Amino acid sequence: MSNTTIETLKNFGLSEYEAKAYIALVALGVATVKKVCEVANIPHPRAYDTLAGLEEKGLVEIQHGRPKVYKSVPPRTAFRRLEKALSRDKETAIEELSDVYGVQKSKQELWTMHGKQNIINRIEEMLMGEEQSAMLSFPKDLLLEIEKTLQIVGEKGVELKIWTCTEEEDQSVILPLEGNIEIVSDNQVYANLLIVDGSEALISSGCVEDYKGPWIGIWTNEPSFTKLISIFFKKLWKEKKLEEERETLVRDLMHLKAP
């Protein structure tokens, strides 16, 4: 059997001896401990522990007698059981690590990052957290790269305020979002900016479409910094909304104007 198969079984949680013993039993069908040791090249003192481990994982069956004989479960069944066990272990690990990560994340920090993909990864991580609201300022091409994430966040009911260069008549095509979402368009984006719940913020280069320069970003949860950025965004947003209201009012009045 190839080393790839042994390594795959190890990736699913088996030790090397367990992987070799299971493969031997698949080949032999039914076998004694002695035969498994010979075929799998396992030291006899380790054989019983190894087979007991496989039994605990649900990969072998034992027929008690003199001597005991062992039989492997079918490979597809074995991998289904391993996948379930791995999934349970993964969820447990995520919960435990998330508790620790939450404590660390509550500390006031400031991080820099380089490269477009690293910045996009952090944007999506921020959006997919437990946030209630997010304020974004991105050009159209960057919004398109995170469109699926924005759709998921919008469907969760997160309040989104999006500032972009997208033409107003194209918004429903480019960003077919649902939920509590507002979009304003301008002839420019002043900065690549994301503020989540007013408690963490990211600002980066690349605020023009087809940007070719270096991508550099800063993420922070430092309160005074995030408050300053939030005030900056809200001020621009309020001014833009007032401008849109004035334009709408002027259009309505023009329509009412007597010929």
C-alpha positions as CSV (number, residue, x, y, z in Angstrom):
1,M,0.0,0.0,0.0
2,S,1.3,3.5,-0.9
3,N,2.7,5.9,1.6
4,T,-0.1,8.3,0.5
5,T,-2.8,6.0,1.9
6,I,-0.9,5.7,5.2
7,E,-0.5,9.5,5.4
8,T,-4.2,10.0,4.6
9,L,-5.2,7.7,7.4
10,K,-2.9,9.5,9.7
11,N,-4.4,12.9,8.7
12,F,-7.8,11.4,9.8
13,G,-6.5,10.8,13.3
14,L,-4.8,7.3,13.1
15,S,-1.3,6.6,14.4
16,E,1.1,5.1,11.9
17,Y,0.7,1.6,13.5
18,E,-3.1,2.0,13.4
19,A,-2.9,3.0,9.7
20,K,-0.7,0.0,8.8
21,A,-2.8,-2.4,10.9
22,Y,-6.0,-1.3,9.3
23,I,-4.5,-1.6,5.8
24,A,-3.3,-5.1,6.7
25,L,-6.8,-6.1,7.8
26,V,-8.4,-4.7,4.7
27,A,-6.0,-6.9,2.6
28,L,-6.3,-10.0,4.9
29,G,-10.1,-9.9,5.5
30,V,-9.9,-11.7,8.8
31,A,-6.7,-12.2,10.8
32,T,-5.1,-13.0,14.1
33,V,-2.8,-10.6,16.0
34,K,0.2,-12.5,14.9
35,K,-0.8,-12.3,11.2
36,V,-1.5,-8.6,11.4
37,C,1.9,-8.0,13.0
38,E,3.6,-9.9,10.1
39,V,1.8,-8.1,7.3
40,A,1.8,-4.7,8.8
41,N,5.3,-4.9,10.2
42,I,4.2,-3.9,13.7
43,P,6.1,-4.9,16.9
44,H,4.1,-7.6,18.7
45,P,4.1,-5.7,22.0
46,R,2.3,-2.8,20.3
47,A,-0.2,-4.9,18.4
48,Y,-2.9,-5.2,21.1
49,D,-2.9,-1.5,21.9
50,T,-3.0,-0.7,18.2
51,L,-6.0,-3.0,17.5
52,A,-7.8,-1.7,20.6
53,G,-7.4,1.8,19.2
54,L,-8.9,0.8,15.9
55,E,-11.8,-0.9,17.7
56,E,-12.4,2.3,19.7
57,K,-12.5,4.3,16.5
58,G,-15.0,1.8,15.0
59,L,-12.7,0.5,12.3
60,V,-12.4,-3.1,13.3
61,E,-14.6,-5.8,14.7
62,I,-13.4,-8.5,17.0
63,Q,-14.4,-12.2,17.2
64,H,-13.5,-13.5,20.6
65,G,-12.1,-17.0,20.7
66,R,-8.8,-18.7,21.0
67,P,-7.1,-16.9,19.4
68,K,-9.0,-13.7,18.8
69,V,-9.5,-12.7,15.2
70,Y,-10.0,-9.2,13.8
71,K,-11.9,-7.9,10.8
72,S,-11.8,-4.5,9.2
73,V,-15.0,-2.5,8.4
74,P,-15.3,-1.5,4.8
75,P,-13.1,1.5,3.8
76,R,-16.1,3.8,3.0
77,T,-17.6,3.1,6.4
78,A,-14.3,3.6,8.1
79,F,-13.8,7.0,6.5
80,R,-17.4,8.1,7.3
81,R,-16.7,7.3,10.9
82,L,-13.4,9.0,10.9
83,E,-14.9,12.1,9.3
84,K,-17.6,12.3,11.9
85,A,-15.1,12.0,14.7
86,L,-12.8,14.5,13.1
87,S,-15.7,16.9,12.7
88,R,-16.6,16.6,16.4
89,D,-13.0,17.2,17.4
90,K,-12.8,20.2,15.1
91,E,-15.9,21.8,16.5
92,T,-14.6,21.3,20.1
93,A,-11.2,22.7,19.1
94,I,-12.9,25.7,17.4
95,E,-15.0,26.5,20.5
96,E,-12.0,26.2,22.9
97,L,-9.7,28.3,20.6
98,S,-12.5,30.9,20.0
99,D,-12.8,31.4,23.8
100,V,-9.1,32.1,24.0
101,Y,-9.1,34.2,20.8
102,G,-12.0,36.3,22.2
103,V,-9.9,37.2,25.3
104,Q,-6.9,38.1,23.1
105,K,-9.0,40.1,20.7
106,S,-10.4,42.2,23.5
107,K,-6.9,43.6,24.0
108,Q,-6.2,46.9,22.3
109,E,-4.0,46.2,19.3
110,L,-2.8,47.6,16.0
111,W,-1.6,45.4,13.1
112,T,-0.2,46.2,9.7
113,M,-0.6,43.8,6.7
114,H,0.8,43.7,3.2
115,G,-0.7,42.3,0.0
116,K,-4.2,42.5,-1.5
117,Q,-5.3,39.0,-0.6
118,N,-4.2,39.4,3.1
119,I,-6.3,42.6,3.3
120,I,-9.3,40.9,1.6
121,N,-9.0,38.0,4.0
122,R,-9.1,40.4,7.0
123,I,-12.1,42.3,5.6
124,E,-14.1,39.1,5.2
125,E,-13.0,37.9,8.7
126,M,-14.3,41.1,10.2
127,L,-17.6,41.0,8.3
128,M,-18.2,37.3,9.2
129,G,-17.9,37.9,12.9
130,E,-20.8,38.6,15.3
131,E,-21.2,42.2,14.2
132,Q,-24.5,44.2,14.2
133,S,-23.4,46.9,11.9
134,A,-20.6,47.7,9.4
135,M,-19.6,50.8,7.5
136,L,-17.7,50.2,4.2
137,S,-16.0,52.5,1.8
138,F,-14.6,50.5,-1.2
139,P,-14.3,51.0,-5.0
140,K,-16.5,48.8,-7.2
141,D,-13.9,46.2,-8.1
142,L,-13.1,45.5,-4.4
143,L,-16.8,45.2,-3.6
144,L,-17.2,42.6,-6.3
145,E,-14.4,40.5,-4.8
146,I,-16.2,40.3,-1.4
147,E,-19.7,40.2,-2.9
148,K,-20.6,36.7,-1.7
149,T,-19.5,37.7,1.9
150,L,-21.6,40.8,1.7
151,Q,-24.6,38.7,0.6
152,I,-24.2,36.4,3.5
153,V,-23.8,39.3,6.0
154,G,-26.8,41.1,4.5
155,E,-29.0,38.0,4.8
156,K,-28.0,37.7,8.5
157,G,-29.6,41.1,9.0
158,V,-26.4,43.1,9.7
159,E,-26.9,46.8,9.1
160,L,-24.6,47.8,6.2
161,K,-23.7,51.3,5.0
162,I,-21.7,51.1,1.7
163,W,-19.9,54.0,0.1
164,T,-18.7,53.3,-3.4
165,C,-18.1,54.6,-6.9
166,T,-20.7,52.3,-8.4
167,E,-23.1,54.0,-10.8
168,E,-26.5,54.2,-9.1
169,E,-28.3,52.5,-11.9
170,D,-25.9,49.6,-11.8
171,Q,-26.1,48.9,-8.1
172,S,-28.9,46.3,-8.3
173,V,-26.9,44.4,-10.9
174,I,-23.4,44.6,-9.3
175,L,-24.5,44.3,-5.7
176,P,-27.8,42.3,-5.6
177,L,-27.9,42.5,-1.8
178,E,-30.8,41.9,0.6
179,G,-31.3,43.1,4.1
180,N,-30.8,46.4,6.0
181,I,-28.4,47.9,3.5
182,E,-27.8,51.4,2.2
183,I,-25.6,52.3,-0.7
184,V,-24.4,55.8,-1.7
185,S,-22.4,56.5,-4.8
186,D,-19.9,59.3,-5.4
187,N,-17.3,60.1,-8.0
188,Q,-14.6,58.9,-5.7
189,V,-13.8,56.7,-2.7
190,Y,-11.7,58.6,-0.1
191,A,-10.2,55.5,1.5
192,N,-10.5,51.8,1.6
193,L,-12.3,51.7,4.9
194,L,-14.2,49.2,7.1
195,I,-15.6,49.8,10.6
196,V,-17.4,47.0,12.4
197,D,-19.7,47.8,15.3
198,G,-17.5,50.9,16.0
199,S,-15.1,48.6,17.8
200,E,-12.6,47.6,15.1
201,A,-11.5,49.2,11.9
202,L,-9.4,48.6,8.8
203,I,-8.0,51.1,6.5
204,S,-5.9,50.3,3.4
205,S,-4.4,51.6,0.1
206,G,-6.1,50.6,-3.2
207,C,-9.1,53.0,-3.0
208,V,-9.1,53.5,-6.8
209,E,-10.2,50.9,-9.4
210,D,-7.5,48.9,-11.1
211,Y,-5.0,50.0,-8.4
212,K,-1.5,48.7,-9.3
213,G,0.5,50.0,-6.3
214,P,1.5,48.2,-3.1
215,W,-1.4,47.1,-0.9
216,I,-0.8,48.1,2.7
217,G,-3.5,47.9,5.5
218,I,-3.8,48.8,9.1
219,W,-6.3,47.0,11.4
220,T,-7.0,48.2,15.0
221,N,-9.4,47.9,17.8
222,E,-7.9,50.8,19.7
223,P,-11.0,52.9,20.9
224,S,-9.8,56.4,20.1
225,F,-8.6,55.4,16.6
226,T,-11.8,53.5,15.7
227,K,-13.9,56.4,17.1
228,L,-12.1,58.9,14.9
229,I,-12.5,56.8,11.8
230,S,-16.2,56.3,12.6
231,I,-16.8,60.0,13.0
232,F,-15.0,60.6,9.6
233,F,-17.2,58.1,7.8
234,K,-20.4,59.3,9.4
235,K,-19.7,62.9,8.5
236,L,-19.1,62.0,4.9
237,W,-22.2,59.8,4.9
238,K,-24.4,62.5,6.3
239,E,-23.2,65.1,3.9
240,K,-23.7,62.8,0.9
241,K,-27.2,61.8,2.0
242,L,-28.1,65.5,2.4
243,E,-26.7,66.1,-1.1
244,E,-28.9,63.3,-2.5
245,E,-32.0,64.6,-0.7
246,R,-31.3,68.1,-2.2
247,E,-31.0,66.7,-5.7
248,T,-34.2,64.7,-5.3
249,L,-36.0,67.7,-4.1
250,V,-34.8,69.8,-7.0
251,R,-35.9,67.2,-9.5
252,D,-39.3,66.9,-7.9
253,L,-39.7,70.7,-8.0
254,M,-38.6,70.8,-11.6
255,H,-41.3,68.3,-12.5
256,L,-43.9,70.5,-10.8
257,K,-42.7,73.6,-12.5
258,A,-45.4,75.1,-14.8
259,P,-44.6,75.0,-18.5
